[in-house]
Amino acid sequence: MNSFTYVSPKDLADASKAIGPSGKLLAGGIDLLTELKEGLIQPQRIVNLKSVSGLKDIGGSGDFKIGALVTLADLAANKEVRSKYPAIAEAAESVGSPQIRNVGTVGGNLCQRPRCWYYRDAEVHCLKKGGDRCYAVEGENEYHAILGGGPCHIVHPSDLAPALIALDAQVEIFSNGKTRKMPLGEFFQLPRDNVYSENVLKDGEIVTAVTLPKAMAGWKSSYYKIKERESFDWALASAAVAMEMKGTLVTKARVVLGGVAPIPWRSQEAEKMLEGKNLSTEQALQAGVAAVANATPMSGNAYKEKLAASAVGIAALTAAGMEAK
């Protein structure tokens, strides 16, 4: 680990200046410390965001705002989140372990780097680290992408992102004294657009909050995650489903997959299968099949198609308060 300067800025403007092109932000610090210890990054400065006020706020009378430093534990426990945006509470409480949720933050969860074992191996010079190939293509790829892969086949590790995107969240980004907002779904980028970064953040930019439209509070939503072990683990496949309903009739739907693509993967195919129809077990499962209809699995991860399809069906039925029959 190289030597670095530790900076505690007094406000966002100072933090933005301190990051520059060679600094890294410290929020919860879980992924940052891992990358430091694994030798994947060598920043000249670590900028402690916890010294900046206002980033732990949550709530609001209009759009619902969640500060970037709100912990996953606090997000999952928030009564308003649980009642109005249940998919987000479910996603937050699915992350890691209680210890991680007590430290990990909303901003950190959205901006974390991929868990691909080739990327995380300091001795492997893969495409994402400036090499000439994605080793997953001809290597061990059971945890890699079945949708949107290429030239790199990572999957995005965030549990929060699919749930937030399903509920039409906006992300707030600060730099140069100004804050800009954009749909969270546009915040992430595929490897074919930029193989070196999973999001659109530029040098000096800081995620400060996500906001949820007030209108989405009336939607029914759920997040379902399938993983190898019940304890601390990432998703093999997951799904967030949000629906506007009149009785059993789905008038609008948003379906976002996790664990199967380099970005949280919105499935308009699944949404079309749900919209304008009375929800039933059969309809929910058909939506799941539609969600992976365009999947292109590799040698070791075709099993993810069935998992992702099941996750969509279960999330849709759970959101509507129905049981599979």
Backbone bond lengths (Angstrom), bond angles and torsions (degrees), N, CA, C in turn:
res aa  C-N    CA-C-N  psi(-1)  N-CA   C-N-CA  omega(-1)  CA-C   N-CA-C  phi
1 M - - - 1.464 - - 1.529 109.33 -
2 N 1.335 116.18 130.49 1.458 119.34 -178.81 1.525 110.95 -80.35
3 S 1.301 117.07 163.09 1.462 121.11 175.50 1.525 109.12 -74.11
4 F 1.343 116.44 146.51 1.450 120.78 178.45 1.523 109.56 -146.46
5 T 1.313 115.37 161.51 1.465 122.38 176.58 1.525 108.82 -92.08
6 Y 1.326 115.84 135.69 1.469 121.21 178.73 1.515 108.83 -101.70
7 V 1.336 116.46 122.66 1.459 121.88 -173.99 1.524 109.70 -119.36
8 S 1.343 116.61 132.27 1.471 121.96 172.82 1.522 108.23 -115.55
9 P 1.320 118.01 92.41 1.465 121.14 -175.84 1.530 111.20 -71.20
10 K 1.331 115.35 155.94 1.472 119.23 -179.85 1.522 111.93 -87.17
11 D 1.331 118.06 -20.85 1.457 120.92 -179.87 1.533 109.46 -155.02
12 L 1.329 115.83 178.41 1.458 120.86 -176.91 1.526 112.63 -65.06
13 A 1.315 116.64 -35.34 1.462 119.62 179.12 1.523 110.57 -61.55
14 D 1.332 116.33 -45.49 1.467 120.08 177.63 1.525 110.94 -63.66
15 A 1.337 116.28 -39.98 1.463 120.12 -179.44 1.517 110.99 -63.44
16 S 1.331 116.18 -43.20 1.458 120.75 -179.26 1.525 111.29 -62.41
17 K 1.318 116.57 -42.25 1.472 120.65 178.65 1.523 110.98 -66.12
18 A 1.332 115.60 -38.83 1.469 119.31 -175.56 1.524 112.38 -69.63
19 I 1.325 116.90 -31.80 1.476 118.48 -178.83 1.518 110.29 -65.31
20 G 1.338 115.37 -56.69 1.461 118.92 -178.04 1.508 111.34 53.77
21 P 1.319 117.18 -155.94 1.462 120.53 179.32 1.526 113.81 -84.58
22 S 1.343 118.23 -8.78 1.467 119.24 -172.91 1.529 113.21 -126.84
23 G 1.339 117.09 17.24 1.453 120.60 177.71 1.512 111.53 -112.79
24 K 1.324 116.11 164.54 1.454 122.37 176.91 1.521 108.93 -132.52
25 L 1.337 115.71 145.09 1.453 121.15 -179.93 1.521 110.95 -84.51
26 L 1.336 114.77 144.05 1.457 121.88 172.78 1.523 107.88 -112.08
27 A 1.329 116.38 114.84 1.465 121.62 175.03 1.529 106.30 -111.32
28 G 1.359 117.05 -96.50 1.457 118.85 171.00 1.520 110.91 -75.73
29 G 1.328 115.28 -34.89 1.466 120.96 174.82 1.512 115.24 91.03
30 I 1.325 118.50 -0.80 1.467 120.38 -174.34 1.526 111.11 -64.53
31 D 1.317 117.24 -54.13 1.465 120.28 -178.85 1.525 110.76 -72.21
32 L 1.325 117.24 -36.96 1.465 121.05 179.38 1.522 111.05 -58.79
33 L 1.319 117.27 -48.84 1.468 120.41 -178.57 1.524 111.27 -64.52
34 T 1.328 116.52 -36.33 1.462 119.95 178.09 1.525 110.83 -63.59
35 E 1.313 116.26 -45.32 1.470 119.27 -180.00 1.529 111.65 -66.61
36 L 1.319 116.92 -36.55 1.464 119.91 176.27 1.526 110.93 -62.67
37 K 1.316 116.58 -48.31 1.468 120.84 -176.99 1.523 111.67 -67.81
38 E 1.340 116.75 -30.54 1.456 119.52 -179.93 1.528 112.39 -85.14
39 G 1.329 116.67 -0.65 1.459 120.67 177.52 1.511 114.11 73.24
40 L 1.336 117.40 20.71 1.455 120.30 -178.10 1.517 112.47 -82.23
41 I 1.328 117.11 -25.22 1.461 121.48 178.29 1.525 109.45 -133.42
42 Q 1.326 115.97 151.91 1.461 121.81 177.65 1.529 109.29 -137.77
43 P 1.321 116.57 70.30 1.466 120.05 -176.79 1.524 112.26 -70.42
44 Q 1.317 115.69 152.00 1.465 120.42 175.05 1.520 111.67 -84.42
45 R 1.354 115.71 -23.55 1.466 120.93 -179.90 1.515 110.18 -139.60
46 I 1.332 115.23 141.61 1.460 122.06 168.69 1.527 106.50 -110.40
47 V 1.336 115.74 122.17 1.466 120.80 -174.60 1.534 108.71 -107.64
48 N 1.328 115.66 113.40 1.462 122.65 -174.98 1.532 110.93 -81.36
49 L 1.319 117.06 105.82 1.461 121.08 -179.07 1.523 113.01 -72.06
50 K 1.319 117.19 -17.60 1.467 119.85 -175.95 1.521 112.95 -68.10
51 S 1.319 116.70 -11.77 1.464 119.49 176.36 1.529 112.35 -85.06
52 V 1.336 116.83 -5.42 1.473 122.07 -179.21 1.529 108.95 -94.92
53 S 1.313 117.67 126.96 1.467 121.20 -177.86 1.526 111.83 -79.74
54 G 1.327 115.86 157.44 1.458 122.08 174.26 1.503 116.01 90.45
55 L 1.328 118.40 -6.23 1.462 120.77 -176.31 1.523 113.00 -90.81
56 K 1.325 117.08 -0.75 1.463 120.98 177.95 1.530 112.20 -107.10
57 D 1.333 116.93 7.45 1.462 120.80 -177.97 1.531 110.65 -73.65
58 I 1.322 115.19 148.69 1.458 120.49 178.16 1.528 109.24 -147.72
59 G 1.336 116.87 134.63 1.457 120.75 178.54 1.513 112.39 122.62
60 G 1.328 115.57 -157.17 1.468 120.94 -179.54 1.512 111.14 133.48
61 S 1.333 116.40 149.65 1.458 121.06 -178.87 1.527 112.40 -82.46
62 G 1.323 117.04 -21.57 1.464 121.14 177.27 1.511 109.31 -102.93
63 D 1.330 115.59 -118.34 1.458 119.00 172.75 1.524 109.05 -62.98
64 F 1.338 115.61 145.36 1.463 121.15 -175.90 1.522 109.05 -86.93
65 K 1.327 117.15 119.81 1.464 122.08 -174.19 1.524 111.19 -107.09
66 I 1.319 115.39 134.86 1.467 121.93 179.46 1.521 107.79 -123.32
67 G 1.326 116.99 113.19 1.450 121.44 -179.02 1.516 112.34 -65.45
68 A 1.317 116.52 151.76 1.464 121.63 -175.72 1.522 112.78 -64.14
69 L 1.346 117.96 -25.02 1.461 120.39 -178.73 1.528 113.01 -97.74
70 V 1.318 117.90 7.66 1.469 120.33 171.34 1.526 107.77 -62.71
71 T 1.325 117.01 129.10 1.464 119.21 -179.33 1.526 110.53 -75.46
72 L 1.304 115.65 156.82 1.456 120.60 179.12 1.524 110.79 -63.12
73 A 1.330 116.89 -35.10 1.461 120.56 178.48 1.526 110.72 -64.54
74 D 1.326 116.88 -44.93 1.463 120.43 179.43 1.525 111.13 -66.78
75 L 1.321 117.21 -36.74 1.454 120.97 178.46 1.529 110.58 -64.61
76 A 1.327 116.77 -45.69 1.457 120.94 -178.83 1.526 111.86 -65.33
77 A 1.338 116.51 -31.13 1.466 120.72 -176.21 1.524 113.27 -87.88
78 N 1.318 117.89 -11.77 1.461 120.59 -175.97 1.535 110.63 -64.99
79 K 1.327 116.68 125.06 1.466 121.03 -174.70 1.529 112.21 -64.25
80 E 1.321 117.14 -38.31 1.460 119.82 -179.23 1.523 111.10 -69.14
81 V 1.323 116.77 -38.98 1.466 120.33 176.01 1.521 110.21 -62.43
82 R 1.310 116.45 -45.55 1.462 120.39 -177.17 1.526 112.18 -64.25
83 S 1.323 116.74 -35.18 1.459 119.30 -176.92 1.526 112.75 -84.91
84 K 1.349 117.71 -37.18 1.459 120.91 -174.17 1.526 113.65 -99.01
85 Y 1.323 117.04 -29.88 1.466 121.17 -176.02 1.536 109.49 -133.34
86 P 1.337 117.95 60.50 1.474 120.33 -172.32 1.521 114.68 -57.16
87 A 1.332 117.88 -31.45 1.463 118.87 179.81 1.524 111.07 -59.69
88 I 1.314 116.98 -34.90 1.465 120.43 -178.60 1.521 110.69 -71.06
89 A 1.331 116.69 -42.12 1.458 119.67 176.62 1.524 110.78 -62.70
90 E 1.333 116.83 -41.74 1.463 120.78 179.67 1.525 111.17 -64.88
91 A 1.330 116.46 -40.55 1.465 119.94 178.77 1.528 110.61 -65.47
92 A 1.322 117.20 -43.97 1.463 120.96 -178.56 1.519 111.50 -62.43
93 E 1.330 117.05 -42.48 1.455 118.66 -177.56 1.527 112.70 -79.18
94 S 1.339 117.94 -4.69 1.468 120.92 175.81 1.529 112.09 -87.47
95 V 1.326 116.50 -10.83 1.470 120.67 -173.87 1.527 110.79 -78.26
96 G 1.314 116.26 130.85 1.457 123.15 167.90 1.510 115.66 49.41
97 S 1.317 114.37 -130.53 1.461 123.86 -177.73 1.523 108.54 -125.14
98 P 1.344 118.13 168.86 1.468 119.01 177.23 1.526 112.75 -54.95
99 Q 1.318 116.66 -37.92 1.466 119.99 -179.96 1.526 110.92 -63.65
100 I 1.327 116.09 -42.08 1.469 120.11 179.55 1.518 110.57 -68.53
101 R 1.324 117.77 -41.91 1.464 120.23 -179.65 1.530 112.45 -65.64
102 N 1.313 117.09 -27.56 1.466 120.61 177.75 1.518 112.55 -74.18
103 V 1.320 117.31 -16.23 1.470 122.32 -177.95 1.521 111.64 -114.43
104 G 1.328 116.09 -42.15 1.456 121.11 -176.50 1.515 112.19 -62.36
105 T 1.330 116.68 146.77 1.463 122.30 -174.38 1.525 111.75 -117.00
106 V 1.319 115.11 164.16 1.457 121.31 177.64 1.528 110.56 -59.99
107 G 1.341 116.54 -50.06 1.461 119.94 179.86 1.508 112.82 -61.15
108 G 1.318 116.21 -41.06 1.451 120.22 179.37 1.510 112.82 -65.37
109 N 1.332 116.47 -38.79 1.450 120.08 179.50 1.520 111.44 -64.81
110 L 1.328 116.54 -36.69 1.465 120.31 180.00 1.521 112.29 -74.01
111 C 1.330 116.72 -31.84 1.467 120.87 -172.64 1.527 113.67 -102.37
112 Q 1.315 118.54 4.88 1.459 120.41 -178.45 1.521 111.94 -63.11
113 R 1.325 115.32 153.84 1.461 121.27 -179.12 1.523 110.70 -86.10
114 P 1.333 118.93 162.59 1.467 121.50 -175.99 1.516 112.82 -65.96
115 R 1.314 114.84 156.55 1.472 121.87 -178.98 1.525 112.26 -98.96
116 C 1.304 118.08 8.85 1.470 121.82 178.69 1.522 109.88 -50.08
117 W 1.326 116.21 129.66 1.471 118.56 -176.08 1.525 113.09 -68.60
118 Y 1.311 118.22 -22.81 1.460 119.55 175.25 1.529 110.46 -73.83
119 Y 1.318 116.52 -40.78 1.466 119.96 176.15 1.528 110.60 -65.24
120 R 1.309 117.65 -40.41 1.470 121.70 -175.60 1.527 112.99 -77.05
121 D 1.311 118.14 -14.17 1.464 121.80 178.47 1.531 108.72 -84.35
122 A 1.335 116.58 112.45 1.464 120.89 -175.80 1.527 112.48 -62.82
123 E 1.332 117.75 -19.85 1.462 120.87 -177.74 1.527 113.09 -90.94
124 V 1.325 116.71 -6.51 1.465 120.73 179.84 1.525 109.02 -101.56
125 H 1.326 116.32 121.59 1.469 121.48 -178.29 1.521 108.38 -97.06
126 C 1.317 115.89 77.97 1.460 120.69 -174.76 1.528 111.09 -82.83
127 L 1.323 115.55 177.33 1.461 122.10 -177.31 1.525 111.79 -56.80
128 K 1.320 116.98 -41.19 1.470 121.27 -177.72 1.525 111.70 -66.99
129 K 1.310 117.80 -20.40 1.466 121.99 179.69 1.528 111.84 -106.26
130 G 1.340 116.22 19.57 1.456 120.03 176.75 1.505 114.68 96.53
131 G 1.335 117.45 4.37 1.457 120.63 178.84 1.516 112.07 -79.99
132 D 1.327 116.13 -169.73 1.462 119.97 -173.84 1.518 113.88 -109.51
133 R 1.355 117.32 7.06 1.461 117.91 -178.46 1.525 111.55 -157.25
134 C 1.330 114.10 157.13 1.458 121.59 168.44 1.525 106.26 -96.38
135 Y 1.304 116.77 111.28 1.461 120.99 -174.22 1.523 112.85 -68.25
136 A 1.328 116.77 -16.37 1.467 119.56 179.38 1.522 111.97 -68.27
137 V 1.319 117.29 -25.72 1.466 120.30 -175.93 1.523 111.12 -58.57
138 E 1.326 117.13 -45.14 1.466 120.55 179.94 1.524 111.83 -112.31
139 G 1.331 116.66 9.45 1.454 120.13 -176.31 1.508 112.93 -114.87
140 E 1.336 115.06 -144.68 1.464 121.61 179.70 1.531 108.16 -82.69
141 N 1.317 116.26 113.31 1.462 119.40 -171.52 1.523 113.98 -130.68
142 E 1.331 116.94 22.12 1.466 118.40 -175.66 1.526 114.30 -65.48
143 Y 1.336 116.90 -20.21 1.464 119.79 -179.28 1.532 112.48 -104.99
144 H 1.313 117.33 10.72 1.457 120.44 -172.27 1.532 113.05 -96.99
145 A 1.325 115.88 -175.55 1.461 122.75 -169.07 1.525 113.12 -73.14
146 I 1.338 114.63 144.02 1.465 121.16 170.33 1.534 110.35 -115.10
147 L 1.332 116.23 -6.66 1.467 122.11 177.75 1.535 109.10 -134.04
148 G 1.305 117.65 135.08 1.459 121.45 173.38 1.510 115.76 71.06
149 G 1.318 118.44 12.04 1.457 120.75 -179.45 1.511 113.02 -76.48
150 G 1.325 116.00 159.85 1.440 122.92 176.65 1.522 112.88 103.91
151 P 1.314 117.64 133.41 1.464 126.02 -0.75 1.533 113.32 -74.47
152 C 1.343 116.41 -13.99 1.469 122.88 176.31 1.524 107.32 -107.41
153 H 1.330 117.55 145.33 1.462 121.01 -171.14 1.530 113.16 -119.31
154 I 1.325 116.81 32.37 1.458 120.70 175.80 1.530 110.41 -63.50
155 V 1.335 115.52 165.19 1.464 120.85 164.96 1.521 106.91 -117.74
156 H 1.334 116.10 145.58 1.464 118.85 179.05 1.519 109.02 -75.71
157 P 1.348 118.01 131.78 1.464 120.54 -171.99 1.518 115.90 -85.55
158 S 1.326 119.41 -5.34 1.462 120.74 -173.80 1.529 112.54 -72.12
159 D 1.338 116.31 131.06 1.458 121.34 170.74 1.521 110.95 -85.04
160 L 1.318 116.83 -35.12 1.459 120.27 -177.84 1.522 112.53 -65.88
161 A 1.323 116.93 -38.67 1.461 120.58 -172.43 1.526 113.62 -56.65
162 P 1.345 120.63 -48.15 1.461 118.49 179.59 1.531 112.98 -59.40
163 A 1.337 116.76 -40.88 1.457 120.28 -179.27 1.527 111.18 -66.84
164 L 1.318 116.76 -42.73 1.463 120.67 179.81 1.526 111.73 -65.71
165 I 1.319 116.55 -41.62 1.470 119.93 179.16 1.529 110.70 -66.94
166 A 1.332 116.69 -39.12 1.463 119.81 178.06 1.524 111.27 -60.57
167 L 1.333 116.56 -27.76 1.462 121.28 179.51 1.529 111.72 -100.99
168 D 1.334 115.48 21.71 1.470 123.10 169.93 1.532 113.04 61.82
169 A 1.324 117.31 39.27 1.459 121.49 -178.20 1.523 112.06 -69.40
170 Q 1.323 114.35 149.37 1.460 122.82 170.60 1.522 107.84 -108.68
171 V 1.321 116.64 148.41 1.461 120.87 176.51 1.516 109.04 -111.00
172 E 1.332 116.26 138.13 1.461 121.81 177.66 1.525 109.10 -102.56
173 I 1.330 115.52 132.33 1.456 122.27 -175.69 1.528 108.96 -128.02
174 F 1.327 115.90 129.27 1.468 121.05 -177.91 1.520 111.02 -108.50
175 S 1.346 115.53 139.13 1.465 121.97 168.32 1.517 108.50 -168.34
176 N 1.323 115.67 149.11 1.471 122.20 176.32 1.527 113.02 51.54
177 G 1.325 115.64 40.01 1.454 120.41 176.20 1.510 115.48 76.45
178 K 1.329 117.94 4.72 1.454 121.28 -178.13 1.526 110.68 -126.95
179 T 1.336 114.69 153.06 1.457 121.01 175.98 1.518 109.44 -116.31
180 R 1.311 116.82 130.34 1.462 120.76 175.14 1.526 108.88 -116.73
181 K 1.323 115.55 152.03 1.451 121.17 179.11 1.524 109.80 -120.24
182 M 1.305 115.30 147.55 1.451 120.58 176.48 1.522 109.09 -152.55
183 P 1.328 118.10 155.54 1.464 119.88 174.85 1.529 110.12 -57.95
184 L 1.319 116.45 135.23 1.459 119.15 -178.12 1.525 111.29 -60.19
185 G 1.319 116.75 -31.37 1.461 119.55 178.22 1.512 113.71 -62.36
186 E 1.343 116.93 -23.38 1.464 120.78 178.32 1.528 111.85 -92.40
187 F 1.296 117.46 -4.96 1.463 122.57 -178.99 1.534 111.33 -73.02
188 F 1.322 115.94 -33.37 1.466 120.86 -177.51 1.529 110.13 -89.82
189 Q 1.344 116.09 150.94 1.463 119.52 -179.43 1.525 110.78 -135.94
190 L 1.322 113.85 145.48 1.459 121.59 -178.59 1.530 110.91 -75.02
191 P 1.337 117.47 155.37 1.465 120.77 176.82 1.528 113.09 -58.13
192 R 1.328 117.36 -29.72 1.464 118.69 179.93 1.527 111.42 -68.08
193 D 1.328 116.53 -19.80 1.461 120.95 176.87 1.528 111.90 -93.22
194 N 1.317 116.86 -36.04 1.472 122.00 176.42 1.518 107.83 -159.82
195 V 1.304 116.45 103.96 1.462 120.12 -174.47 1.518 112.57 -72.70
196 Y 1.330 117.77 -17.30 1.456 121.10 -173.94 1.523 114.36 -93.72
197 S 1.318 117.88 -13.49 1.462 120.41 -177.61 1.522 109.94 -139.74
198 E 1.327 116.20 144.89 1.462 121.12 -178.43 1.531 112.70 -93.61
199 N 1.328 116.35 -4.44 1.466 119.08 -179.81 1.527 110.05 -143.81
200 V 1.328 115.80 177.69 1.460 121.01 -171.80 1.529 113.52 -93.05
201 L 1.317 118.15 5.62 1.464 120.23 -179.20 1.521 111.72 -59.65
202 K 1.338 115.07 136.23 1.467 121.53 175.57 1.521 109.08 -105.18
203 D 1.318 116.46 170.86 1.467 121.24 179.51 1.528 110.34 -52.66
204 G 1.314 116.03 130.89 1.461 120.91 177.14 1.515 115.09 85.85
205 E 1.337 118.02 -6.27 1.464 120.55 -179.90 1.528 110.78 -86.60
206 I 1.335 115.39 143.28 1.459 121.95 -175.55 1.526 109.62 -131.77
207 V 1.310 117.21 128.80 1.462 120.78 170.95 1.521 107.75 -73.85
208 T 1.326 117.04 122.46 1.468 120.89 -177.00 1.522 113.28 -108.02
209 A 1.330 118.70 -25.04 1.460 121.01 -177.72 1.517 110.42 -170.42
210 V 1.322 115.29 164.70 1.459 121.92 165.01 1.526 106.79 -123.70
211 T 1.322 116.06 147.52 1.459 120.43 179.24 1.518 109.86 -125.57
212 L 1.327 115.60 144.40 1.449 122.70 -179.90 1.516 109.30 -113.91
213 P 1.339 118.64 129.63 1.460 120.40 179.67 1.525 110.97 -59.63
214 K 1.311 115.62 138.65 1.461 120.76 -179.72 1.527 110.98 -57.46
215 A 1.327 116.01 -34.73 1.467 120.50 -177.39 1.529 112.35 -63.45
216 M 1.334 117.49 -26.95 1.461 120.10 -177.48 1.524 112.43 -73.65
217 A 1.333 117.02 -12.76 1.467 120.33 -179.02 1.520 111.63 -63.47
218 G 1.328 117.86 -22.53 1.457 120.83 179.44 1.522 113.50 -87.65
219 W 1.321 117.49 -6.29 1.457 121.00 -179.56 1.525 110.44 -79.33
220 K 1.309 115.66 151.73 1.464 121.29 173.91 1.525 107.72 -90.47
221 S 1.324 117.02 136.18 1.456 118.65 -176.34 1.523 111.59 -147.98
222 S 1.330 115.03 157.16 1.460 120.78 175.76 1.521 109.27 -159.35
223 Y 1.329 114.88 153.42 1.467 122.11 176.62 1.514 107.53 -123.59
224 Y 1.327 116.29 129.96 1.474 120.48 179.38 1.515 109.34 -126.38
225 K 1.313 116.04 130.24 1.458 122.61 -173.99 1.525 110.41 -123.91
226 I 1.315 115.99 131.60 1.464 121.99 176.09 1.522 108.00 -111.46
227 K 1.323 116.39 124.61 1.466 121.30 -178.34 1.517 109.82 -137.55
228 E 1.328 116.74 167.51 1.458 120.91 -174.98 1.528 112.52 -72.18
229 R 1.310 117.25 -32.88 1.457 120.45 -177.63 1.520 110.14 -133.98
230 E 1.295 116.81 153.88 1.455 121.01 -176.87 1.525 112.10 -68.97
231 S 1.326 116.43 -31.41 1.463 119.86 -179.69 1.522 109.96 -80.58
232 F 1.317 117.08 -162.84 1.456 125.51 -175.17 1.535 112.39 -47.26
233 D 1.338 115.84 114.29 1.466 119.73 178.54 1.527 109.94 -165.37
234 W 1.333 114.57 158.40 1.461 120.49 175.26 1.519 109.82 -90.13
235 A 1.311 116.01 165.55 1.462 120.98 -176.50 1.526 111.15 -74.53
236 L 1.336 115.79 132.39 1.462 119.96 163.93 1.520 108.40 -73.77
237 A 1.314 115.02 -39.00 1.460 123.08 173.08 1.519 107.19 -160.12
238 S 1.311 116.14 145.84 1.463 120.47 177.89 1.525 108.82 -148.10
239 A 1.321 115.00 166.79 1.459 119.18 178.78 1.516 110.03 -150.77
240 A 1.319 115.34 137.60 1.458 122.37 170.47 1.523 107.22 -113.46
241 V 1.324 116.01 128.67 1.456 121.30 179.69 1.524 108.66 -125.81
242 A 1.323 116.80 129.21 1.461 122.58 175.09 1.522 107.90 -126.24
243 M 1.343 115.88 133.18 1.471 119.62 -175.85 1.517 110.88 -137.96
244 E 1.323 115.64 138.80 1.452 121.63 167.17 1.529 106.02 -93.55
245 M 1.330 116.34 126.01 1.462 119.43 -171.86 1.527 111.81 -131.24
246 K 1.323 114.81 149.98 1.455 122.96 168.71 1.514 106.28 -122.71
247 G 1.336 115.82 100.14 1.457 119.60 -170.67 1.508 109.09 67.70
248 T 1.321 116.86 -123.39 1.471 120.17 176.17 1.517 112.78 -95.33
249 L 1.338 116.34 -3.51 1.463 120.42 -179.13 1.525 110.99 -79.54
250 V 1.327 116.58 125.39 1.461 122.17 176.84 1.524 108.14 -88.70
251 T 1.322 116.97 111.97 1.471 119.82 -179.89 1.528 111.85 -88.20
252 K 1.347 116.74 -34.72 1.459 121.67 175.83 1.527 108.64 -143.37
253 A 1.320 116.42 150.46 1.466 120.06 -179.67 1.521 110.52 -146.27
254 R 1.318 114.63 147.98 1.465 121.71 172.30 1.528 107.36 -134.45
255 V 1.332 116.11 126.56 1.469 122.48 -176.19 1.520 108.76 -126.54
256 V 1.327 116.54 124.96 1.464 121.09 -179.04 1.531 108.88 -131.95
257 L 1.330 115.70 127.52 1.460 121.94 179.94 1.521 111.35 -94.24
258 G 1.322 115.78 149.22 1.463 121.81 173.66 1.524 109.60 -126.39
259 G 1.328 116.33 157.87 1.458 121.17 175.67 1.512 115.64 76.48
260 V 1.336 117.49 5.23 1.470 119.31 -175.90 1.521 113.26 -128.23
261 A 1.329 118.34 -0.45 1.463 121.54 -175.96 1.529 109.72 -150.32
262 P 1.331 117.98 161.97 1.467 120.53 179.71 1.521 113.88 -67.63
263 I 1.323 117.03 -13.51 1.456 122.80 174.62 1.524 107.76 -132.62
264 P 1.335 118.10 161.48 1.462 118.29 169.85 1.524 107.80 -57.70
265 W 1.328 117.15 124.97 1.465 121.54 -165.01 1.528 111.03 -103.41
266 R 1.330 115.59 106.69 1.467 119.19 177.60 1.524 109.50 -78.78
267 S 1.318 116.04 132.19 1.457 120.84 -177.86 1.522 110.60 -110.90
268 Q 1.312 116.50 100.19 1.461 120.20 175.52 1.528 110.63 -71.04
269 E 1.335 116.96 -24.70 1.464 120.15 176.93 1.531 110.63 -62.98
270 A 1.336 115.77 -44.10 1.464 119.73 178.65 1.524 111.02 -68.26
271 E 1.322 115.80 -38.24 1.467 119.87 179.83 1.531 111.26 -61.69
272 K 1.321 116.55 -43.02 1.466 120.57 179.38 1.528 111.25 -65.07
273 M 1.321 116.02 -30.41 1.462 119.59 179.00 1.522 111.92 -71.39
274 L 1.328 116.20 -24.41 1.464 120.58 -178.84 1.524 112.95 -92.74
275 E 1.313 116.71 -39.03 1.460 120.90 -171.43 1.534 112.65 -67.96
276 G 1.335 114.11 136.71 1.457 120.02 177.69 1.514 113.76 79.86
277 K 1.330 116.86 10.21 1.469 120.20 -177.72 1.521 110.15 -127.23
278 N 1.317 115.43 155.28 1.456 121.11 173.74 1.522 108.45 -79.48
279 L 1.317 116.07 124.74 1.456 120.27 -174.40 1.525 111.02 -69.89
280 S 1.306 114.60 132.96 1.460 122.47 175.47 1.521 107.18 -144.07
281 T 1.306 116.24 170.71 1.467 119.47 177.48 1.524 110.50 -58.16
282 E 1.320 116.06 -44.83 1.468 119.90 -179.97 1.521 111.42 -61.26
283 Q 1.342 117.19 -43.79 1.454 120.65 -178.58 1.519 111.09 -65.99
284 A 1.336 117.02 -39.74 1.461 121.41 179.69 1.527 110.90 -64.46
285 L 1.329 116.12 -42.01 1.464 119.30 -179.68 1.527 111.20 -70.07
286 Q 1.329 117.37 -33.95 1.462 120.36 175.62 1.528 111.18 -64.78
287 A 1.331 115.78 -36.23 1.464 119.33 175.85 1.523 110.36 -63.22
288 G 1.333 116.65 -39.01 1.460 119.98 177.29 1.518 112.56 -62.57
289 V 1.317 116.29 -42.76 1.469 120.57 177.74 1.520 110.54 -62.93
290 A 1.323 116.71 -40.60 1.466 120.51 179.28 1.524 111.64 -64.68
291 A 1.330 116.72 -32.47 1.464 120.97 -177.79 1.522 112.62 -63.51
292 V 1.322 117.52 -28.37 1.471 120.44 -177.64 1.529 112.03 -114.09
293 A 1.310 116.64 16.48 1.469 119.86 -177.74 1.519 112.29 -61.27
294 N 1.341 117.09 -29.36 1.462 120.60 -178.15 1.531 112.61 -102.18
295 A 1.304 116.87 16.99 1.468 120.34 -179.26 1.530 110.80 -65.88
296 T 1.343 115.73 145.66 1.464 121.94 175.57 1.525 107.82 -128.67
297 P 1.324 117.36 77.79 1.460 120.61 -177.51 1.520 112.40 -66.87
298 M 1.314 114.68 159.12 1.462 121.44 176.11 1.524 108.93 -98.47
299 S 1.313 117.09 -166.37 1.464 121.18 -170.32 1.519 113.48 -62.96
300 G 1.345 117.57 -29.75 1.460 118.80 -172.51 1.509 116.34 -118.48
301 N 1.334 119.01 7.88 1.465 117.65 -173.57 1.531 115.05 -130.00
302 A 1.326 117.37 21.63 1.471 119.50 178.35 1.519 111.49 -62.96
303 Y 1.321 117.51 -25.20 1.467 121.29 178.83 1.527 112.09 -58.05
304 K 1.341 116.89 -24.45 1.463 120.02 -178.58 1.529 112.59 -65.39
305 E 1.318 117.76 -24.01 1.463 119.74 178.67 1.525 111.02 -59.83
306 K 1.319 117.09 -48.40 1.467 120.59 -179.61 1.525 111.06 -68.30
307 L 1.334 116.34 -38.27 1.465 118.90 179.62 1.522 111.05 -63.58
308 A 1.325 116.40 -46.56 1.465 120.26 -178.54 1.520 110.94 -64.58
309 A 1.335 117.08 -41.42 1.453 120.71 178.54 1.525 111.00 -61.41
310 S 1.324 116.16 -43.06 1.463 120.38 178.73 1.522 111.37 -65.55
311 A 1.340 116.60 -39.28 1.465 120.63 -179.54 1.521 110.84 -61.61
312 V 1.338 116.97 -41.18 1.465 120.46 178.56 1.526 110.16 -62.94
313 G 1.318 116.89 -47.92 1.456 120.64 -178.65 1.516 112.63 -61.03
314 I 1.327 116.40 -44.53 1.467 120.68 -179.38 1.520 110.90 -66.90
315 A 1.334 117.07 -42.24 1.468 120.19 179.99 1.524 111.03 -63.26
316 A 1.329 116.92 -40.84 1.466 120.24 -179.85 1.523 111.07 -64.01
317 L 1.317 117.18 -46.19 1.459 120.80 -179.51 1.526 111.41 -67.03
318 T 1.317 116.75 -39.72 1.459 120.57 178.63 1.519 111.06 -64.18
319 A 1.331 115.71 -42.55 1.472 119.75 179.55 1.529 110.54 -58.99
320 A 1.316 116.62 -38.24 1.468 121.35 -177.57 1.523 112.90 -84.10
321 G 1.339 116.41 -1.80 1.455 119.41 -178.97 1.511 113.35 74.11
322 M 1.336 115.39 27.20 1.460 120.74 -178.87 1.509 110.23 -111.50
323 E 1.329 115.96 158.27 1.454 121.43 177.06 1.520 108.71 -110.75
324 A 1.340 115.06 143.40 1.459 119.55 176.86 1.520 110.50 -65.45
325 K 1.329 116.26 139.27 1.469 121.00 -179.47 1.519 109.97 -117.88
